Amino acid sequence: MMTLYGWGPMFDCPSPSPYVMKSDMQLQMLGVDFDRAIADLDSVSKRKAPYLTDNGLLVQDSNFIRAHVEARLGRSLLDGLDAAERAASWAFERMAEGHLTGVMLMERWLKDGNFHKGPALFFSDVPEPARAGVMQEVRDGIAATQYESGLGRHSETERLQLAAWDLDAIAGQLAGQDFLFGDRPTAADASVSAVLISCATEYFDTPLTSLVRGHGNLVDYMDRVTARYFAKNLWPAPELV
Ligand SMILES: N[C@@H](CCC(=O)N[C@@H](CS)C(=O)NCC(=O)O)C(=O)O
């Protein structure tokens, strides 16, 4: 039996993590039976979720989770796509996860109001006297990482412009289709829609919400994906709040 480790609904999203949503959707797309359990980041070497266990074998990272399950089943979430579509699929995933997510992360973690009603909840198990210091250390680390990547050197207006160009590209690819590459979901739909849902949540005070929701086809797409994969919460109660 496979178990996917992550977190269920928070911040008016099916998971606080776009990567957990992505793996959840991809396992559903592949049609495998799996359990869901709350992640314990201290128990795995990469200290990130999602991770998967499959009869004792540990697989870390959403990309390797998909590759593992596809290899086991002998089929792929890219089946039916031609070479150009497969290339575009990977590029859209990397843009959403490697770029757009950076903007979303800064909006959630580095804006005080958003941080305190959102990611601060992850620190509820840190003893009170140490909590503020630990939270500040983590936020400083995120700010430093984003500065190193270059994203943190832009003004907020510039960052949002970059996000708007990502969203234009996704909306342009989707156009009037149900999914990114036609009428059935493929690998990139899980990755891209999870990032869109994370950016579009109205839980946080961020211009990203209206940037995503300004594209009617992206709103319909998120609704379609949510109805298909997240109609019911199958995650155990969160241990983080
Ligand atoms: N490349 C990884 C990214 C996973 C990731 O960044 N997960 C975040 C949650 S959104 C995490 O576990 N962060 C904990 C930490 O960095 O300490 C994947 O695709 O699975």
The ligand as a Gaussian input file, in Angstrom:
#p B3LYP/6-31G(d) Opt

LIG

0 1
 N       10.694000      20.014000      -4.978000
 C        9.856000      19.593000      -3.862000
 C        9.385000      20.799000      -3.096000
 C        8.656000      20.420000      -1.815000
 C        8.541000      21.587000      -0.840000
 O        9.165000      22.637000      -1.013000
 N        7.721000      21.388000       0.179000
 C        7.571000      22.390000       1.213000
 C        6.107000      22.616000       1.516000
 S        5.351000      23.558000       0.215000
 C        8.206000      21.910000       2.495000
 O        8.073000      20.762000       2.862000
 N        8.888000      22.813000       3.180000
 C        9.459000      22.529000       4.472000
 C       10.789000      23.175000       4.641000
 O       11.340000      23.699000       3.666000
 O       11.269000      23.140000       5.772000
 C        8.717000      18.749000      -4.418000
 O        8.373000      18.924000      -5.602000
 O        8.195000      17.890000      -3.698000

